[in-house]
Amino acid sequence: MTDQTRWGILEVQTRNKAIKYRRDLVARAMEHVVKLDETGITDLMIQIEAEYERKYGKKKADDKVIL
């Protein structure tokens, strides 16, 4: 067992909890995705791609300033 008083243990535990939380979110989402039909999954994929682009993607429209 690791010495819990060592430097950096809290950061490792926090990172591991964040990873577990993210995996649990994906697992819970997949429980609902299994219930969807083809059109539902397609719609969900479009919404996920749009959210991903909004958060992490750089669109050309983002660079333009409207006066």
N, C-alpha and C positions, 0 to 999 in steps of 0.2 A: 504494500500500500504506500502511496505517496505521502510524504510529510506535508500536512495541510498548512503548516506555518511558513513554508518556503515562499519566497517572492515570486509573484506571477501566477500563483495557483488560482486566485480569485478571477483573474482575466481568462484563464483557460476554462474554468468552470462556466463563466458567463458566456464565452464563445460557444461552448458545447451546448448550453441551454438554448442559445439562439438558433443553432443548427437543428437541434431537436424540435424546437417550436416550428421552424420553417418546414421540416419534414412532416410534422403532424398536420400542418395546414394543407400541404399538398395531398396527404393521404385522405383527409376529410373531404377535400374537393373531389378527389377521384371517386369517392363513394357515390357522389352525386352525378358525376360524369358518366358512370357506368349505366345509370338509369336513363340517360338521354338517347334519343334516336339520332340519325345521321344529320338531319337539319339542325337539331339543337346543338350538336357538337360543332358543326360548321359555324353557327352563329357565335358560339362561345369562343372559337378560335379567332374569329374576326375581332371580337371585343378584346381578347387578350392581346392580340397584335397591336390594336389601337392604343391600349393602355401602356404597352411596352414602348411604343414609339413616343407617346406623350412623356413618359418618365425618362427614357434613356436615349431615344433617337434624336437625331438632328435633322429636321426637315428644312427645306429651303425657305418655306414660309416663315419660319422662326427668325430668319435673318433680316426680313424686310420690316421696315417701319412704316406704318400707315399714318399719314398726317391729316 
